[in-house]
Amino acid sequence: MLPYGRQSIDESDIEAVAQVLRGDWLTTGPAVAAFERDVADVAGVPTPAVAVTSGTAALHVAYAAAGVGPGDQVITTPLTFLATATCAAILGAEIVFADVSPDTGNLDPASVADKITDRTKVVAGVDYGGHPIDAPGLREVIGDRDILLLEDAAHSVGGSLDGTPVGSLADLTTFSFFPTKNLTTAEGGAVVGLDPEVVARARTFKGIGMVREPDQLRVKDEGAWWYEMPELGLNYRLPDVLAALGSNQMKRLAQFKERRQAITDRYNEGLAGLDELILPTRRPGAEPVWHLYPLRIRDGRRRALFDHLRASGIGVQVNYIPVYWQPWFADRGYERGLCPVAETYYEGEISLPMYPDLTDQQVDQVIGLIRDFVTHQH
Ligand SMILES: *Cc1c(COP(=O)(O)O)cnc(C)c1O
């Protein structure tokens, strides 16, 4: 089965990991600090990133750093992986779903504008498929309210909008380094932010709420062993073994991005001219890193095409089931029909295989199967 996504590992990645294993620091050492600078560099921010154990952990840490808690509302998109919403819910916030734009599948600023209240604490967009959110549009509807813009950039590390890198567009940006994402640490994630104080809170949260720096302590003269816990937190530390893999992968991010674009171009050409299909859109100024190739088919034939491709050995996926359809949300009164554009998007969507090591021949095989399906009215 051809997978829909997979990692690209070479000998230099294996050597980078082996080198850490032979050294003194398996965790909390120099490879983590180096990776945190690498992530900040690609994000275009001066404050080092906070490396964590997953994209889910990154979202939990980011919402905690934003001060999200009971009584707050977080506006987000239903066209995402569960964690974008659940990591705010687990902190006690009420999740408010806004609808998406039909072209990119990203949070629609007009729908967000309808949902903002005095209790809105964070607006959290997702760079669906790798296409950056409309950050300027979202900033405009937020206006001068005390609301943080969060970008779940699990799909889009290395992308940019109008020349501004993903990581510098929103107040807080989270990344995932799961194997299917644009670069991997096996499991891993990171948070970057524009305000160093918010990033410092993220760092404290991922380290069990502990601080040791003299200027952070209430008691200054107890001794060199002294630490304090001003806030609650968790252990979300990324080990050096994995951070070293991340830094080495980062050297090939531009290459990965180029290959993902070439595969997207090949799908776009190969699938052009079929009225039944909607191909992914790229808005002017956006430079996506195509984590997904989100194809859409009209006329309710998604299930049939999905089954046909799976039966032909093509490991397609659907991204995503609208989050509020999940039992946890349904049990709390969220109803189907809440975000009709996202639901229509879901109903037609199939993610085709997309990863740097996919060959042109494999892409052509997928194109051939889809063209055959569509033109022969299976
Ligand atoms: C993958 C993903 C996450 C979660 O990342 P993990 O590393 O798997 O925990 C969050 N949001 C989106 C949009 C994702 O695709």
The ligand as an SDF file (V2000), in Angstrom:
LIG
                    3D

 15 15  0  0  0  0  0  0  0  0999 V2000
   -0.5700   16.4290   13.4370 C   0  0  0  0  0  0  0  0  0  0  0  0
   -1.4110   17.5550   13.8940 C   0  0  0  0  0  0  0  0  0  0  0  0
   -1.4930   17.9440   15.2380 C   0  0  0  0  0  0  0  0  0  0  0  0
   -0.9400   17.1250   16.3660 C   0  0  0  0  0  0  0  0  0  0  0  0
    0.3820   16.8060   16.2370 O   0  0  0  0  0  0  0  0  0  0  0  0
    0.9790   15.4840   16.9460 P   0  0  0  0  0  0  0  0  0  0  0  0
    2.4400   15.6800   16.8020 O   0  0  0  0  0  0  0  0  0  0  0  0
    0.4620   14.3040   16.1650 O   0  0  0  0  0  0  0  0  0  0  0  0
    0.5180   15.4770   18.3610 O   0  0  0  0  0  0  0  0  0  0  0  0
   -2.2080   19.0800   15.5500 C   0  0  0  0  0  0  0  0  0  0  0  0
   -2.8360   19.7950   14.6010 N   0  0  0  0  0  0  0  0  0  0  0  0
   -2.8010   19.4430   13.3050 C   0  0  0  0  0  0  0  0  0  0  0  0
   -3.4890   20.2970   12.3090 C   0  0  0  0  0  0  0  0  0  0  0  0
   -2.1030   18.3030   12.9130 C   0  0  0  0  0  0  0  0  0  0  0  0
   -2.1010   17.9390   11.6140 O   0  0  0  0  0  0  0  0  0  0  0  0
  1  2  1  0
  2  3  1  0
  2 14  2  0
  3  4  1  0
  3 10  2  0
  4  5  1  0
  5  6  1  0
  6  7  2  0
  6  8  1  0
  6  9  1  0
 10 11  1  0
 11 12  2  0
 12 13  1  0
 12 14  1  0
 14 15  1  0
M  END
$$$$
